[in-house]
Amino acid sequence: MSEDVESTHLYALYTCHVNRRHASTQEAPPAEAAPSDDAGGPAGPAEADVPEDNFSLSVVATNLKAENEVELRASMVKRLTRGLMHASSGSVTVLDIGLGEVGSACYYRLLQQPGEEVQELAELSASPTLSSVCMDRYIVCLVDPVSSPLDLFRSELDTFSFSLLSLLDAWMSRLEELRVRLASWFQQVAGFTTRCPARYQEDVSVLLHVGLTGCQLTFQGPNEDAQLTEDTKKFVTACSLSSLLNTTPDNKPAPPSDQFLVEVDSTAEHSNSHAENAATVVLSLEGEEHKFSCETVSRFCKTWGEKVLSASNVSAFQVRQVLDNFKLQVIQDMNAFKRLLLQAETDHYALYRCLVFARNCGHDLLQSPAVLDDPGLASFGSQDVLKVLQEYQK
């Protein structure tokens, strides 16, 4: 996607108001005798006025045209009224706000300061003493004018929107900084998927290898490029299988997917021990030059690295889709290999099929932590099969 297209990405930030109209609390005059109904009995008491809740939004910052912003605001108010706005995570939908023929992709989220109890606006508006309150809540909307698969970057969008809270205060003293950050939201959220292939070229396969094997990536160099370091962290995380694996070796829930398998070390000197350590990959950066300590990358990662490079010439969405397909293929291969391993405990032909599959899949399943540490393969039979296959692979 070209920079001209990316520069058209839009945003709107609102403060939220909850307005509630209550029935009068003054003492009502004595009621007159109620007229009788058709059956001759007294009619029931008149129904009390039902309090009505409504929400209104005030614009803090936006780069939308007035007519489009009005449509977006109305759509957000409807979602608030229906209870479709949450603080825990954002949502992605397609809205017709007059920008595209088939609608515009929109990410929206209710923001609240960290440490506050997560409480939905519907609960707050139910307070019997509430009349008209300007909530200390914000709603951020990030809009792609076309109907794009914005949900591919859901986790990055959540991280970005949460980071805006540090720029929000009651006096809006950092409003200009906030506008600059919002204006570049797409580059901050998705730009790493195209910047990394452009910088590393065919070596992007090493980043796929790091994400696949769970290696630790260490940065070294006299002049650390903060943007490149951050982009590389995000790319490795996007390649990592941690978000798709439900358990750890000790059968506990896997850590959150936003925990980086990356360590930055700008002061340590390069040593051969890092290159010899299979669990660590050193990335040396000096100016426009880069060098990875990892010299061996599987055929599988090289093939998918070429697909990433090709997709980077199309759009960030295309690259993210390739990365997701990469992880899906790995998971499918692992599941097929595990089934063959279990069969191989009692079937010699399945043992041979295991060996053929491991050689043909293109990546080293026999050294994969997700296979070696799988609780389902902890039996003596499965471990014996793995040892036999590892001996044949040497």
N, C-alpha and C positions, 0 to 999 in steps of 0.2 A: 504494500500500500504506500503510495507516495506521500511526501510530507504535506503537499497541498491538500490532499484528502483528509489526512489526520488532523490538520489545523482547524478543520470545521467541526471537530467534536465539541459538544456544548455541555453546559452545566447550569444548575440553579441550586441555590442554598436558601432555605427558608427557616424562619422561626415559627413555632407552632403556638396557636392560641386555642384554648378550649372555652367556649361560651355556653353557658347553660341558663335557660330561662325557667324560673321556678314559679310555682303557684304562690299567691300572696300568703305570707305567714301571719297577717293580721287576723284577729278574731272575727269570724264571719257573723253577720247579724242572725238573729233567730230565724230559723227556716219557717216559711209559711206552710200551712197544711198542704201536704202533697195531694194532688188530685188522684181520685180512684182510677184503677185500671178497668178494663172491660169486665173483669170478673167480679168487680165490686170491692176488691181489697185495695188497701193503700199501695201506691206505686213505690218501688224501691228508691233508695237515695240516688240523687243525680250523680253521675260519674264525675270524679275529680279531674281537674286538668292534669294531663300527663306531662311531666317535665320533658323538654326536648333538648337534646344535645346537638351542638354544631361546632365545627372546627373552621378556623380561618388561618391562613398562612400569610406571613409578611416576607417580602423578598429582602434578603441580605446581600446577595451577589448573584449575577447571572450574565451570560453573554447571548442569551436568546433574544430574538425579536419580540416586541411587545405582544403581538397577536399569538405567537407560539407559546410564550411564557404563560399567558392567561389560560390557554388550553391545558398546559402541563399542570398548572396550579389546581385547576378544577379537577383534573384526574387524580391528583394526590389527595385532595379533600375527600373525594369519593372513597378512596382506599382507606383513609383514616376512619371515616364513618362506618365502614364495613369491618373494621378491625384487621385490616390486611397490612398494617405497618408494624414492624417489630424492631427492637433495638439489638437483639442478639445477632442478627445477620441481615444482609440485604436481599433484595429480590430483583429479578430481571424479567421484564415484560416488553411487549411491543405495543406502542401507543400511537394513536392517530392524532398528532398535534399540528398537522398542516405542513410537515417537513418533507415527507416522502410519500410516494404513491401507495406503497404497501405498508406504511407505518415506520416508526423509528424505534430502535432498541433503546430501552431505558433501564438503568440500574437505580434503585432508590432504597434509602435506608433511614430509619429514625436513629438519631445520634443522642447519646447522653453521656455525661462525664463518667470516667471510670470510678468505681467504688460505690456508685449509686445503685440502689436496689432496682433491678429491672422490673419496671411496672408499666403496664400498657396504658395508653391514654384513655382507653375505655374505662379502666378501673378508676383513674384519676377523676374523670369527668362524672363519675357516679357519686362523688362526695356530696353529702346533703348540704354542706355549707358553701359549696363552690358556686360563684355567680359568673365571674368573668376573669379568667386567669391567663396571664402570659406565661406559658410554660418555659422552663429552662431546657427546652428540647429543640433540636434542629433536625431538619429533613434535607438530605443531600440527594440531588438527582443528577446523574451523569448520562448524557444522551448521545447516542450515535445516530446521525440523521437517517441512516439507512437501517434496514432490518437485518442486522448482523448477529452472529452467534456470540453475543456479549457474555453469555453465561459460561463460556469456556474459561473466562478469567474471574470467576466468582470469588475465589479465595483472595486473589490479588486486589479485587475491588473492595472486599471487606477490610483488608489491611489498610488500603489507601484511605477509605472513608473514616476509619477509626483514627488515623493519624491526623485528621483535620481538627480533632478536638483540642489539640495543643495550641491551635491558632484562634480558638473561639473563647471570648470572654464577654462579660456584660457590657463592656465599653467598646467592643469591636476595635481595639487599638491596633490590631494587626490585619486590618481589612485588606490593604493593598497586597500584602504577602499572601493572604488567603486567596485573593483573586488570581495571582500569578500561579499559585499551586493548582488551583482548580482548572485554569486554562490549559495546563499541560497534563491533565489527568490521564489521557490515553497513553502518552509517551511513558509516564511513570508506571502505569499498570501493565502495559503490553509491549512497550518498546524493547525490552530485553530480548524478546524472541527473534527480533530482526538484527539488533545490534551485535549480539554474540556471534551468529554465523558470519556477519560481515567482518568482524575482527579476527576470528579464529579460522575461518575458511574450513579446509578439510579437517583441521584439528578439533572441530566441534564434535567429532566422533569420540574424542577423549572425554568430553563432558558427559556424553551418553554413557560411556564406560564407568565413569565415577558414580553417576546416578544409579546405574544398573547393579554395580557390585557393592555399593555402600562404602566406597573408599572415602578417606578424608582428604580434602583438597586444601593445600596450604599455599598461600601467596607469599612470594618473596620478590624483592626488588627495591632499588634505592628511592624511586619515586612512585608511591602507590597511587593509582588512579581510582579514586573513590567510586566514580560512576561505573567503571569497568568491573571493579570488585563486586559492587552491588548487583550488577547485571548477571555476573557469573554465578553468584549465590542463587539468584532467582532461577536461572536456567538449570542449575544442578538440582534444585528442589523440584522443578517441573518435570525433570527426568527421573526423579527418585520414585521407588516403588512403595515407600513408607505409607503413603495415603491409601494404597490398595491392599496392604497386608494388615490383617485385623489383630494379629497377635505377635508378640515378641518371643524369643527363645524360651523364656521362663513362663510362657503362656499368659502374660499380662497384656493389657491393651497396648497397642502400638502408640508411640509418642505422636503428638500433633504433627500434621504434615508441614507446618510452617517452621519446624525446627530444622535449621540448616545443618547439613553434613559437611560444613566448610569451616575452616579455621584460618584466620588471617594472621600471618607472621611476617611483618615488614622489617624486623631487625635481625632475625636469625640468619646465619650464613648457610649457604647450600652445602650439603654433605652427601656423600655417596650412600650413606645409610638410608636416607629417605628414598632414594631411587630403588634400593634393594628391598625396601619394605613394601610388600604388596598391598598393605592397608592404607598407604599414604601416597598421594600424588602431589608433587610440588610443581607449581606454576610460577616460573620466573618471568617477571615483567621488567622491561627496560626500554623506555620510549615506545616506539611502535613495534618492537620485537617482543616475541613471547616464546617460551619453550616449556614443554611439559616433560616431567621426569619419566612418565610412563611411555615406554617405547613399543609395547605390545598391546594392540587393541583387537578385539575379536572381529571376525568377518561380519558378524551380525551388526555390531556398532558402526562399522564402516559403511555398510549398506544403508542403514538408517540415517547416518550422517549425511550421505549424499541426498537423501530425500529431504532432510531439513534444509540443506543449502538450496535445493530447488524451490522449496516452499517459501523460503525467505525472500525470494524475488516476487512473490505474489502478495502476501499479506501476513500480518501477525497472527490472524485467526487461522490461516493455513498452517503455519508453523506449530501452533498449539495443538491443532488437530493431529498433525503428524506425531508430535510427542505423546499424545494420548494413545494413538494407535500403536506406537512403539511399546508403551507400557502394557497395553492390552495383549500384544503378541507375546511378550515375555511371560505374562501371567498364564496365558493359554499353554505355552510350552512347558512351564513349570507344572501345571496341573496334569498335562498328558504324561510328563516324565514321572511324576509321583505315582500315578495309576500304574504305570509299567513297573515301577520299583516294587510296589506292593504285590503285583502278580509274580514278579521274579523271585519272590521268597519261596515259591513252590513250583515254578515253571521255568525250566532252563531256556526255552525258546523266548520267553518274555525277557530273560536276562540278556539274550542276544539283541532283541529289539531295543532294549534300553541303551545298549552300547551304540547301536546304529543311530538311534534318535539323538543321543548326546553329541555324536560326531557331526550329524547333518544339520542340527538346529542353528549352528553358527556361533553360539555363545556357550561359555563354560558352565553348564548346569551343575557339574560335579564339584565346583568350587563356590557355588552360589550360597550365600548365607541363608537365603530364604528356603533352600532345599536342605542344607546340612543341619540347620537348627529348627526344622519343622517338627513340632510336637507329634504329628501323626506318623513321623518316620523315626521315632525314638526307640522302637523295638530292636532287639538283637538281630532279628532276621533282616530288617531294613538296613541296619548299620553294616551287616556283613555284605549285603549286596552292594552298597556304596563303596566299601573297601575293595571289593573285587573289580568294580568298574574303574575305580581310580588307578588300580594297578595296571589295567589294560590301557589306560589313557597315557601312562608315562612313556 
